[in-house]
Amino acid sequence: MRAAVASLRGIITVLNTPFDTGGSLDTGAVARNVQIALDAGVAGFLVPAMAAEVQKLSDAERAALICTTVETAAGRVPVIGGASAPDPADRERLTIACLELGCDGVLASIPYVDDADYEQQVRNLAALRPGFLMLQDWDAQGYGLPVPLIVRLFERVEAFQAIKIEVVPAGVKYSEVLAATHGELHVSGGWAVMQMIEAFDRGVHAIMPTAMHAIYTRIYRLYASGDRAGAQALFEQLLPVLAFSNQHLDISIHFFKRLLWRQGVYPTDIVRPPTLPFDETHQRIADDLICRVNELMT
């Protein structure tokens, strides 16, 4: 595997965006969360991504979020800048911004039209000379990018060194992509964190969840040390949390920001509108599950 992504093994944390009581980005809270994640032993960061409410952030807020993460990480682990956008010009602009702010690589989700168009869009990003390019293979209802296309891009585009697979079903595609690239293409799982143990069984290099850094890294260390049963047992204690939070992206954002607020990491649990409601029943259930998370962290 190419050197730029070789260290990305285990847990790559996707950061939520903290807002203060006035609704502004709180960079101090970003730094606290990053430091806690580093102390827990994460392998890297992805920022900003969907869990960061990225479409609701201004360019200045995106830059501050990335800059704070890069400065706090201080080269100890890679920082992947989120450069996804439907428009090619916006993707290229965001890629340049991520690189200028010190990101080690960039992640981009590119709408698929056909193989030729997709390859050209990838080449356009690669020409900007990112440390590495991670493609987001996102399809909530289908199988995403054709595997032969992924293989061709890996063979032809040097910058393309990693892929984040979030499709239905994710597990089979993990195996297909890893086999077709002989394990040389770095493969991460994202939204399918509920299949975390299956993902590791299939050989993925990393998982990209949100928050709960100490628990996720402990699961990975147990698994990596050969204690699959221990990893499975700890993971199963998280399943009620994941079943609740994975109902919808907005519910996930509400839950994990509430968790970080209850833990004293974030100053509020504010989620910017528009967003799905998070009503009194949601909050009551979330608080019970937060108690479970905190017990698992002790």
N, C-alpha and C positions, 0 to 999 in steps of 0.2 A: 504494500500500500504506500502511496506517495506520502512524503514526509509531512506535508502541511496538515494532513488530517489524522496522522497516525496516533496522536495523543487524545483524540476525541473518542474515548472508550468509557462507557458507563452512562452517566447522567449529564445531559446538556440541559440546563435550566432555561425555560422560557419565562421572562419576567413580566409580571403585571405592572401597570403604571400607577404609582401612588399619587393621590391628589390631597392637598391640604384642605383646611376647612373652608377656604375661599374658592376651592375648585381648581387651583393651580398645581402644576407639577411640583412635587416635593423631591428635589434631588438628594437631600439628606437621607430620606427614606430609601431611595434607590440604592445609595451607597451602603446603607445598613443591610438591606436584603442581599446585595451582592457579597458583602463580607461574610454574612451568615452562610451563604451557599458555598463560598470558598472554604470556610472552616469545616463544612460538612464533607467536602471532598468532591464537589462536582467537577466534571471534565471540561465544561465550557458554558457559554451563554449564547442565547439567541435573542436579539433585541433590535428593533421592536417587531413583534409578530401579532397574530390575531388576538392572543391573550392580553396584549398590551393596549387593546382598544385602538389599534394603530390608525384606523380610518378617522378617528376623532381627534387625532393629535395634529398640531400645526408643525410646519417644518422646523421651527425653532425648538419646539418641545421634543420632536424626534431627535434632533441633534443633541439636546441636553441629556436625554435619556441614554443615548449611545455614548456620549463623551464621559458621563459619570460612570458608566459600566466599564469602559475601557480604562479610565484612570484608576478605578478601584481594583480592577483585576490586575493591573500593572504587569501584564505579560505572564502572569502565573498560569493562566489557561487561555485558550483562544476565545475571542469574541466574534460571533457571526452577526453581521448586520443584516437586518431585514430590508430587502429592496423590491418587494413585490408590488406590482401595480398593473392594471389592465392595459395601460397605454405603454408602448415600447419606449417612447421618449422619457416618460416618467420613471420607468424602471432604470434606464441608463443614468438619469439625473440622480436618483436615489443611490444607485451603486457607487457613483463617483463620490457622493456625500459620505457614504459609509467608509469608503477607503480613505478619504481625507481626514476623517475623525479617528482613524487608527484601527479599524476592524481588520481582523486577520483574514476574513473571507466574507462572502455575501450569500444570502439565500434569496432565491427569486422563484415566485410562482408565475408561470407563463401560460396564458390561455392556449390550448391546443386547437389548431385549425387543420393542419396536415403536417406530415413529416418534414417536408421541405421548409415550410414557414417556421416551424418550431426550431429546426436546426439553425436557421439563419438568426433567429432571435437569441439563441444560445451563443452563437458565434459573436454577435454584437456585444453581448455582455462580457464574453471572454476577452474581447479586444481591449477592454478597459483595464485588463491585467489585475484582476482580484487575486489575492493570495490563493484562494480556491473558490470555486463556484459550487454551491449546493443548490440543486433543483428541488422544488417542492412538487411532488407528484400527488396532487390533491384532487380527490373525486369522492364526494360524500355518498354518491349513489352508484358508482361504477368502478371500473378497474384502472382508470387513469391512463397514463402514457403507455404506448405499446412497448413491450420489453425489447424487441429488436431495435427500436429507435434508441432506447436507453443505452443499449450495448454499442451501437454505432457512435453515439455521441461520446461515450467514454473512450472509445478507441481513437476518435478523430479530434476531440477538443481537449487539449491538455489541462485547461483550467477546471474542467468538470471532474471533480474528484469525490463528490458526495451527493447523496439523494435522501430526501426525507419522504418516506412513503406513507400516505394517508388515504387509503382506498378501501374498497369493499370487495372481497375480504383482503385485509392487509397481510395476514400470515403467509398465504400461498405466494403472494407477490414478493415478500421478503426472500423466500427460498428461491424463487425463479431468478430474481435479479442477482442474488449472491452467487448462484450456480453459474449463470451466464457470464458473469464478470470474474469468475474464479476467486471470489472474495476480495478482489482488489478495489472495487468501488465501495466507498464507505456508505453503509446503509443505516439510517436512523428511523425509528418509529415515533409517531407523534400522538395524534388523537386516539390511537388504539392502545393507549396505556393500560386499559383494562385487560389486554392480552400480553402484559409485560413478560410474564414467565415464558409464554409461548414464543414471544419475540426473541428472547435470549436462547431458547431451545433451538430456534431456527438460525441463530448465528448473527443477529443484528449487532452492530458495533455500539450503538447508543440508543437511548430512549430520551425523548424531549417532553417531559412533563412540566407542570407549574407548581411552585412552592413545595412544601414538605421535603425540603432538601435532605435532611438527616435521615428520614425514613427511606427515601428512594435510594440514597447512596448505600445505606446499610443493606438493603435488599440486593443491590448489585454486588457489593463486596461478598456477601454470603454466597451468591450464585457463582461469582468468579473464583471463589476459593474452593468450589466443589460441593458446597452445602446447598444443593438445590432444594432439599426438603425444608431447610431453615428459611431459605428465601421465599419459598412457596407459603410457608406458615405465616410469615410476617406480611407478605403481600395479601393473603386472604383476610387479614385483619383490616386492611384498607378498603376492601371491596364495597362496603356500605357507603364509604365516602365517595368513591369513584362512581358508583351507581347513581348517587344523588347529583354529583357535580357534572357528570357527563350527559345529563339530559339535553343540554343545549349549551352552546358556547357562552351565551349571556349568563346562564345559571352558573357555569364554571367560573366566570370572571367575578360574579357577585360572591360566590362561596370563598374563593381563595383570597380575595381582597378582605373579606370579613375575617378570615382566619389570620391573615397577616396583621390586621388591625387589632384583633383580640390578643395576639401575641406581642403587641407593642412595637411591631416592626414598621407598620404604616400608621399615619396619623388619623386616617379615616378609612371607611369602606366605600367611599363614594365611587359610583360607576357613572360615567357620562351618558346622558341620553343621546339618541334613543336607545332603549334597552328593554328587554322583557321585565315585567314586574318581579320583584323579590319581596313577597308579602310576608305577613306575620307568621304564617305557617312555614314558609321557606326559612325564615330567620330562626324559628324555634328548632326546626330540624337541623339547620346548619349549626346552631350553637351546641346541640347534643353531639354532633359529629366532630366539632372542633374539640370538644372534651376528649373524644376518642383519640384524635390526632395528637393532642398534647400528652396524653398518657403514653402513647407509643414512642414519643420522643424522649421520654425520661429514662 
